[in-house]
Amino acid sequence: MTFCLPAVLTLANARSCAEALEAAISRGECSVDAAALTRCDSSVIAVLLKARRIDKTKKIEILNPPSMLLSLATLYGARELLFPL
């Protein structure tokens, strides 16, 4: 099962997105699709790190990360946490 990130994930909608993602993880969804993401700020890193923390199975995978998400993850030192090899 896959949770799809919205096209825009900024401080304005980060809380609602994090809550929806947390609910999806509790239902057993184990991947996050970032393909639709076209605009984001550092809030996306916080949302995805929270998902990593609450995922008890440690199997959650972030799919189709756009280059801006990879750049932000690198900038904030979270790339290895969010996108392990």
DALINSUL-V381614 format. One line per field, one symbol per residue. phi: phi as a letter, one per 40 degrees, with the letter a starting at -180 (. if undefined). psi: psi as a letter, one per 40 degrees, with the letter a starting at -180 (. if undefined). Layout:
# DALINSUL-V381614
phi = ???
psi = ???
This chain:
# DALINSUL-V381614
phi = .bcccccbbbdcbcccccccccccccchcbabcbdccbaabcdccccccccccccccfbcbbbfccdcccccccdcgbccccbcc
psi = ihhhiidhhaddedddddddddddddeeheihhedehehiaedddddddddddehdefehhhifhidddddddddefeddddgi.
